[in-house]
Amino acid sequence: MEVTATMIADIYAATAIGVGVILAAAGLGSAIGWGLICSKTLEGIARQPEMRPALMTNMFIFAGLMESFPFIILAFAMWFLFANPFVGALTAALGA
């Protein structure tokens, strides 16, 4: 019984570390994406000022997609934290 509790605690600890890394990577990726989207839009406007309305529309569409990425990752992270499939797999493997 004690081994099982220790193993479950190890799974939750590793999951928490993994979720932290995943959320940090999602935040960093989103920030880099925002920077690239905005910089390329400004470059395009500087080259062809008459294309500004079309470029701004595209920028906001892609920025919205980029902004949704961390929230999707957050949903997966919460699933791993609160409905951890690894604990169920461990208890099934141990026959408990």
C-alpha positions in Angstrom: 0.0 0.0 0.0 2.8 2.4 0.9 4.6 1.7 -2.4 1.4 2.5 -4.3 0.9 5.8 -2.5 4.6 6.8 -3.2 4.2 5.9 -6.8 1.0 7.9 -7.2 2.7 10.9 -5.5 5.7 10.5 -7.9 3.2 10.5 -10.8 1.5 13.7 -9.6 4.9 15.4 -9.0 6.2 14.5 -12.5 2.9 15.6 -14.0 3.0 19.0 -12.2 6.5 19.6 -13.5 5.5 18.5 -17.0 2.5 20.8 -16.9 4.6 23.7 -15.8 7.1 23.2 -18.7 4.2 22.8 -21.2 2.5 26.0 -20.0 5.8 27.9 -20.1 6.5 26.7 -23.6 3.0 27.7 -24.7 3.4 31.2 -23.3 6.8 31.6 -24.9 5.6 30.3 -28.2 2.6 32.6 -28.2 4.8 35.6 -27.4 7.2 34.8 -30.2 4.3 34.2 -32.5 2.8 37.6 -31.6 6.1 39.3 -32.2 6.6 37.7 -35.6 3.0 38.4 -36.8 3.3 42.1 -35.8 6.7 42.6 -37.2 5.9 41.0 -40.6 2.7 43.0 -40.8 4.7 46.2 -40.2 7.2 45.2 -42.8 4.5 44.6 -45.3 2.9 47.9 -44.5 6.2 49.7 -44.9 6.7 48.1 -48.3 3.2 48.6 -49.6 1.2 51.1 -47.6 -1.9 50.7 -49.8 -2.2 47.1 -48.6 -2.6 48.2 -44.9 -6.3 47.3 -44.5 -5.8 43.8 -45.9 -2.6 43.2 -43.9 -4.2 44.4 -40.7 -7.2 42.1 -41.2 -4.9 39.1 -41.7 -2.9 40.1 -38.7 -5.9 40.2 -36.4 -7.2 36.9 -37.7 -3.8 35.2 -37.2 -3.3 36.9 -33.9 -6.6 35.5 -32.7 -5.5 32.0 -33.7 -2.2 32.6 -32.0 -4.0 33.8 -28.8 -6.2 30.7 -28.7 -3.1 28.3 -28.6 -2.2 28.8 -25.0 -5.8 28.4 -23.9 -6.0 25.1 -25.7 -2.8 24.0 -24.1 -4.2 25.2 -20.7 -7.2 22.9 -21.2 -4.9 19.9 -21.8 -2.8 20.8 -18.8 -5.8 21.0 -16.6 -6.9 17.6 -17.9 -3.5 16.1 -17.0 -3.6 17.7 -13.5 -7.2 16.9 -12.5 -8.0 13.8 -14.5 -4.6 12.3 -14.6 -4.7 9.2 -16.9 -1.4 8.0 -15.6 -2.7 7.3 -12.1 -5.5 5.2 -13.6 -3.0 3.3 -15.7 -0.8 2.6 -12.6 -3.7 1.3 -10.5 -4.8 -0.9 -13.4 -1.3 -2.2 -13.8 -1.0 -3.0 -10.1 -4.4 -4.6 -10.1 -5.7 -2.4 -7.3 
